[in-house]
Structure formats: structure tokens, C-alpha cells
């Protein structure tokens, strides 16, 4: 694995906590690797993503890595505004389970830090303007991978 930077979405963190329970010793190596990447600045996210984390154990774990959740700098805000001006549908409310206002901030953070985005979102149907993270990443030439692809890469 190179010194590549990764920007992780809330859904990927949530899915990781479900698949690799923080409480199970057998999965501690996964969380230790995530911690290592957070501490080295190679795994980041945006503070807006924090609102999407509801699980107590995951929130507690994330609080130990808060510095990896980038603040809303002026550049991030400008990039987010640009993204939303082109793709306002990115934040439309779909349902309580899938709505997210953090997505454009995550993408802006990835652009600003030249990161690969990690998300388990699937591409939406662009013909109906159902833009999701993978669609927008493609528009901005940002590599977008799933949690499983990320796990494969960091343990290669």
C-alpha cells in the first residue's frame, strides 16, 4: 500500500462496525489498522460525517480520532458550495435511513486532500438526477472504493 490518503464515509464506518464488531477481540486488528491510518493522517473524514454516527461504541471509538475529521475550512466550504450548485440533489432527503447532509462535505474533503473516497453507497441513476457519492466522485475524477476494497488494500 502506498502513502495514499482515504476519506471515509459514515456508511463505511457504520458497516465496518457491524461487520467487524469493536467489542470482538478477533477484529481488533481491523480497528488497530484504522487507528494507525487515522493517526498517520492517511484516513480522514469531515466533521459533518460525525452527525451520521449513532452507534454508541462507534462514536466512542471515533472520539479518540476526532483530529482526523476535518473542520469546515473556507476551502472545504467553497468546494461544497460548488458541488451543491452543480448537484443539489445530492442532499435531498430520501428517508431517515439514507439521507445525508455530510456527503458533499466528504467529497470536498477528498478533493482538498487528494484522497480516495471510501463509501458503500451505490451509484444513483443520473437520468433521474439521483446523484450519490460515487456519481459525484466520477464527475470530479476521484477514485471511489467500497469498504471491502479498502480492507483488501490495507491488508494486502
Number of C-alpha atoms within 10 A of each C-alpha: 7 6 9 11 19 25 26 29 26 24 19 18 20 18 15 18 17 12 10 17 17 17 10 8 9 10 14 14 12 17 16 11 14 18 18 14 18 22 15 13 16 17 22 27 28 27 19 19 21 17 12 19 15 11 11 9 14 17 17 10 13 18 13 12 16 17 16 22 23 18 16 16 10 9 12 23 16 14 19 21 16 14 19 15 10 10 17 14 15 23 17 12 12 10 8 7 8 10 14 20 15 21 22 27 26 28 30 26 30 26 20 12 15 15 23 22 29 28 24 22 18 12 15 16 11 10 7 8 13 15 20 20 23 23 22 21 19 12 10 13 11 18 15 26 17 18 21 14 13 19 14 10 11 13 10 7
